[in-house]
Amino acid sequence: MKVLVINCGSSSIKYELFDMAQESVLASGLVERIGSDRSILTHKVTGKEPWVETAEILDHRQGLNKVLALLVDKTLGVLHSVDEVDAVGHRVVHGGEAFSQSALINTDVVRAIQANVDLAPLHNPPNLLGIDAARHHLPHAQHAAVFDTAFHQTMPDYAYLYALPRVLYQKHKVRRYGFHGTSHQYVSERAAEMLEKPLEELKLISCHIGNGASCTAIQGGKSVDTSMGMTPLEGLMMGTRSGDIDPAIVPFIMAKEELTLAEVNSMMNKHSGLIGVSGLSSDMREIVEGTFEGNKQAKLALEMYTYRLRKTIGAYAAAMDGVDAIIFTAGVGENASLVREWTCRGLSYLGVELDKEKNANRGLQVISTPESRVKVLVIPTDEELMIARETKRLVESAS
């Protein structure tokens, strides 16, 4: 089975084509700046140099048409015909309470995704554009929606509800949903393989830390709590997002600085976090570099970042009455050894012992010592592969 995985942003299409017989990547790429006469299309075929084109791509349908043309191109392609694409897996950010798992796409599923646009106004609309474009160009294929929020639908009500008037949940579904679910699910399954134990017997804490960051408590293979909330703003300190703050700060700042609701929302989402504290960058690589160079604000940003992550790990260990392994994944988690070191150095009470030599390396590995009671793992995430697996499972189940 060949599965095309599509992740659509407001002006982008990220894609990856899998041969699921070996779970191998045949081709991948990115269409950027959709809506421009200077759109950029980067296409990569496994084993070959990337191919880059600048062209006019005015909408997602046109962008996907370009992608499919490349996939069957005599020189750059990997398919004889687009009919070889058996299924398409779509990343959809918000499924709300409607979806506790992935779903084959039909009219009702599209309608339910549209109903959750208010919960993810920046993400669900482009996700829908991608679904529309792919169903138009690949009507013969099965299409599946894989939701970032679905993995977290196993949280108990005492974990996902806010201490607000219940009518707000009943009328507007104001609750914790969580995100990065596909990544958290993937790395938890890989952790069970690495530890050579059944996933159902493990208590795991998964730290997906990139520009956006979330932490999830996974017990018996199920999410029981997660740091992001109704939106991706809640929880950990991130590249440009504030994470948790006193909610009374919002009206206070609005009054003092004469900010509109849109302006204060932009401040918390785009101008806070690492960039807000350091005044230097939202990129952890530059924060680490600044720390080594003696930049006090960069060091403060790094201390705040790892302190908050360490507190969340401690809270989730308490929530599960213990933890077997802590997982670091995503851009920062996989590559920033100093972040891992500073996070773990305050977890000795849990029995965490970091192997500094192993921690200095990159890639899939156990970075704790053999004596460490809690294992610390670095697992590169692969959300696209997880989406492809889910899509394959759904298609085969429907056959």
C-alpha positions in Angstrom: 0.0 0.0 0.0 1.3 3.5 -0.9 0.1 6.3 1.4 0.6 10.0 0.8 0.7 12.0 4.0 -0.3 15.7 3.7 0.1 18.4 6.3 -1.4 21.7 5.2 -0.7 25.1 6.7 -2.3 28.4 5.7 0.3 28.9 2.9 2.1 25.5 2.8 1.8 21.8 2.0 4.2 19.4 3.6 4.0 15.9 2.1 5.6 12.5 2.3 4.9 9.4 0.3 5.3 6.0 2.0 5.5 2.5 0.7 3.9 0.8 3.7 5.2 -2.7 2.8 8.6 -1.6 4.3 7.4 1.7 5.8 9.9 3.3 3.5 9.8 7.0 2.3 9.7 7.2 -1.5 9.5 11.0 -1.7 8.9 14.0 0.5 8.7 17.8 0.1 7.3 21.1 1.0 5.3 23.8 -0.9 5.8 27.2 0.7 4.3 30.7 0.1 1.1 29.4 -1.5 -0.8 32.4 -2.9 2.3 34.0 -4.3 3.9 34.2 -7.8 7.1 33.3 -6.0 6.0 30.0 -4.3 8.8 27.6 -3.5 8.5 23.8 -4.0 11.2 21.6 -2.6 11.0 17.9 -3.7 13.1 15.1 -2.3 13.4 11.6 -3.7 15.2 9.2 -1.3 18.7 8.7 -2.4 18.8 11.8 -4.7 19.6 15.5 -4.4 16.6 17.8 -3.5 15.0 19.6 -6.4 13.8 23.2 -5.9 11.4 25.2 -8.1 10.0 28.7 -7.8 6.6 29.1 -9.4 3.3 30.8 -9.2 1.0 28.7 -6.9 -2.1 30.5 -6.0 -4.0 27.9 -3.9 -3.8 24.5 -2.3 -5.4 22.7 -5.3 -2.8 24.1 -7.6 0.0 23.3 -5.1 -1.1 19.7 -4.7 -1.4 19.3 -8.5 2.3 20.4 -8.7 3.2 17.8 -6.1 1.4 15.0 -7.9 3.0 16.0 -11.2 6.4 15.7 -9.6 5.6 12.3 -8.1 4.9 10.9 -11.6 7.6 12.9 -13.4 9.9 10.7 -15.6 13.0 12.2 -14.0 12.0 13.3 -10.5 9.1 10.9 -9.9 8.6 7.6 -8.1 5.2 6.6 -9.5 4.0 5.6 -12.9 0.6 7.1 -12.2 -1.2 8.9 -9.3 -3.6 5.9 -9.3 -0.8 4.1 -7.4 -1.6 6.3 -4.4 -3.9 4.0 -2.4 -4.7 6.3 0.5 -4.1 9.8 1.8 -3.5 10.6 5.4 -4.3 14.2 6.5 -3.0 15.8 9.6 -5.8 17.7 11.3 -5.0 19.7 14.3 -8.3 19.9 16.2 -10.9 17.2 16.4 -12.6 18.5 19.6 -14.6 15.9 21.4 -16.0 14.5 18.1 -12.9 12.3 17.5 -11.2 10.0 20.0 -9.3 8.4 17.1 -8.5 8.8 13.4 -11.3 8.6 10.9 -11.9 7.9 7.2 -13.1 11.1 5.7 -16.7 11.5 4.5 -19.2 14.4 4.5 -19.9 14.0 8.2 -16.2 14.0 9.1 -15.6 17.2 7.1 -18.6 18.8 8.7 -17.3 17.9 12.2 -13.9 19.4 11.4 -15.6 22.5 10.2 -17.5 22.7 13.5 -14.2 22.8 15.4 -12.8 25.7 13.4 -13.5 28.1 16.4 -11.1 25.9 18.5 -8.3 26.1 15.9 -8.9 29.0 13.6 -5.3 29.1 12.3 -5.1 25.3 11.7 -8.4 23.6 10.8 -9.2 25.9 7.8 -6.0 25.0 5.9 -6.4 21.4 6.9 -9.8 21.5 5.3 -8.3 23.1 2.2 -5.8 20.2 1.9 -8.6 17.6 2.3 -10.6 19.4 -0.5 -7.6 19.5 -2.8 -6.6 15.9 -2.3 -10.1 14.5 -2.7 -10.4 16.6 -5.9 -7.1 15.3 -7.4 -7.2 11.7 -5.9 -10.9 10.7 -6.0 -10.0 7.0 -6.3 -8.0 7.0 -3.0 -9.2 6.5 0.6 -8.7 9.6 2.7 -8.2 9.6 6.4 -8.1 12.4 9.0 -5.5 11.9 11.8 -6.1 14.4 14.7 -3.5 16.0 16.9 -6.0 16.0 19.7 -7.4 12.4 19.4 -4.7 10.7 21.5 -5.6 12.9 24.5 -9.3 12.0 24.5 -8.5 9.3 27.0 -7.8 11.9 29.7 -10.2 11.6 32.7 -12.6 14.5 33.3 -10.8 15.7 36.4 -7.7 16.2 34.2 -9.4 17.9 31.2 -11.9 20.1 32.9 -11.2 23.7 34.0 -12.4 25.1 37.4 -14.8 27.4 35.6 -18.6 27.5 35.6 -19.8 24.2 34.1 -22.1 26.0 31.7 -19.0 27.1 29.7 -18.1 23.5 29.0 -21.7 22.5 28.3 -22.3 25.4 25.8 -18.8 26.0 24.3 -16.8 22.9 25.1 -14.2 24.9 27.1 -11.8 22.2 28.3 -8.3 20.9 27.9 -7.7 19.1 24.6 -4.0 18.9 24.2 -1.9 18.7 21.1 1.1 16.9 19.5 -0.9 13.7 20.2 0.4 11.9 17.1 4.0 12.6 18.2 3.4 11.5 21.8 1.8 8.3 20.6 4.6 7.5 18.3 7.4 8.0 20.8 5.6 6.1 23.5 5.3 3.1 21.2 9.0 3.4 20.3 9.9 3.7 24.0 8.1 0.4 24.8 10.2 -1.3 22.0 13.4 0.2 23.4 12.6 -0.9 26.9 11.5 -4.3 25.7 8.3 -4.0 27.9 4.6 -4.0 27.0 3.3 -0.4 26.5 0.4 -1.4 28.7 2.7 -1.9 31.7 4.6 1.4 31.4 4.3 4.9 32.9 6.0 7.4 30.5 6.4 11.1 30.4 6.9 12.4 26.9 8.5 15.8 26.3 7.8 17.1 22.8 9.8 20.3 22.8 10.3 22.2 19.6 9.3 25.8 18.9 6.0 24.6 20.4 6.3 22.4 23.4 4.1 20.0 25.4 4.5 17.3 28.0 2.2 14.3 28.3 1.7 11.7 31.0 1.2 8.3 29.3 0.0 5.4 31.5 -0.6 2.0 29.9 -0.3 3.6 26.5 -3.0 6.2 27.1 -2.7 9.9 27.7 -3.9 10.7 31.2 -2.7 14.4 31.3 -1.0 16.9 29.0 0.3 20.4 29.4 -1.3 22.2 26.4 -4.9 23.1 27.0 -7.9 24.3 25.0 -5.3 26.0 22.8 -1.5 25.4 22.3 -0.8 28.5 24.4 -1.2 26.8 27.8 1.5 24.9 29.6 5.3 25.0 29.1 7.3 28.0 28.1 7.9 27.8 24.3 9.8 29.6 21.6 7.4 32.5 21.2 4.5 31.4 23.5 4.3 32.4 27.2 2.8 29.1 28.5 1.1 29.3 31.9 0.6 32.8 33.3 -1.8 34.3 35.9 -4.9 35.0 33.8 -5.4 38.3 35.6 -2.3 39.5 33.8 -4.3 39.8 30.6 -6.8 42.5 31.6 -4.1 44.2 33.7 -1.7 44.6 30.7 -4.6 45.5 28.3 -5.5 48.4 30.6 -1.9 49.5 31.3 -0.7 49.3 27.7 -4.0 50.1 26.0 -3.9 46.8 24.1 -6.8 45.3 22.2 -7.7 41.6 22.7 -6.0 40.7 19.4 -2.9 42.6 20.4 -2.5 40.9 23.8 -3.3 37.5 22.2 -0.5 38.2 19.7 1.9 39.2 22.5 1.4 35.9 24.3 1.6 33.7 21.2 4.2 35.4 19.1 6.3 37.7 21.3 6.7 35.8 24.6 8.5 32.7 25.7 12.2 32.5 24.8 12.2 35.5 22.5 10.3 37.6 25.1 12.6 36.8 28.0 15.9 36.7 26.2 15.3 39.6 23.7 17.6 37.5 21.6 15.8 34.7 19.7 13.1 32.1 19.8 15.6 29.5 18.5 17.0 27.3 21.3 20.3 27.0 19.4 20.9 30.8 19.7 19.7 30.7 23.4 22.3 28.0 24.2 25.0 29.8 22.3 24.1 33.1 24.1 24.3 31.3 27.4 27.8 30.0 26.7 28.8 33.6 25.6 27.7 35.0 28.9 24.4 36.6 27.8 22.5 36.9 31.1 19.0 37.1 29.6 19.7 34.1 27.4 20.8 32.1 30.5 17.7 33.3 32.4 15.4 32.2 29.5 17.1 28.7 29.5 16.8 28.4 33.3 13.1 29.3 33.1 12.5 26.9 30.3 14.1 23.9 31.9 12.7 24.8 35.4 9.1 24.8 34.1 9.7 21.5 32.2 11.2 19.9 35.2 8.2 21.0 37.4 5.8 19.5 34.8 7.7 16.2 34.8 7.5 16.1 38.6 3.8 16.8 38.5 3.2 14.0 36.0 5.2 11.5 38.0 2.9 12.4 40.9 -0.2 12.0 38.8 0.8 8.5 37.7 2.3 7.5 41.1 5.7 7.0 39.5 7.4 6.9 36.1 9.4 4.3 34.2 10.9 6.6 31.5 11.2 10.2 30.4 11.3 10.8 26.7 12.8 13.8 24.9 11.6 14.4 21.3 11.1 17.1 18.6 13.7 19.7 17.5 14.9 20.9 21.0 14.3 17.6 22.7 16.3 15.6 20.1 19.2 18.1 19.6 19.7 20.4 22.7 21.8 18.3 25.1 22.1 21.3 27.5 18.3 21.5 27.8 18.2 17.7 28.6 21.0 18.1 31.2 19.5 21.1 33.0 16.1 19.5 33.0 17.3 16.2 34.5 19.7 17.6 37.0 16.8 18.4 39.4 15.2 15.0 39.0 17.6 12.9 41.2 14.8 12.4 43.8 13.0 10.3 41.1 16.2 8.2 40.7 17.2 9.9 37.4 20.9 9.6 36.6 22.0 11.1 33.3 25.0 9.7 31.4 26.7 13.0 30.3 28.7 11.3 27.6 25.7 9.7 26.0 23.7 12.9 26.4 26.3 14.8 24.3 25.4 12.6 21.3 22.4 12.8 19.0 19.9 10.3 17.7 17.9 7.4 19.1 19.4 6.3 22.4 19.1 5.8 26.2 21.0 8.7 27.8 20.6 7.6 31.5 23.1 5.4 33.3 22.5 1.7 33.8 21.9 2.4 37.5 19.2 5.1 36.9 15.9 4.0 38.3 14.1 6.0 35.7 15.3 5.7 32.1 15.8 8.8 30.0 15.3 8.3 26.3 15.9 10.5 23.2 13.5 9.4 20.4 13.3 11.3 17.1 9.7 11.7 16.4 8.0 10.7 13.1 4.5 12.1 13.0 4.3 11.5 9.3 5.0 7.8 9.7 2.4 7.6 12.5 -0.2 9.2 10.2 0.7 6.8 7.5 0.3 3.8 9.9 -3.1 5.1 11.1 -4.3 5.6 7.6 -3.2 2.1 6.6 -5.0 0.7 9.7 -8.2 2.5 8.9 -8.2 1.5 5.2 -7.5 -2.2 6.0 -10.2 -2.2 8.8 -12.8 -0.9 6.3 -11.9 -3.5 3.7 
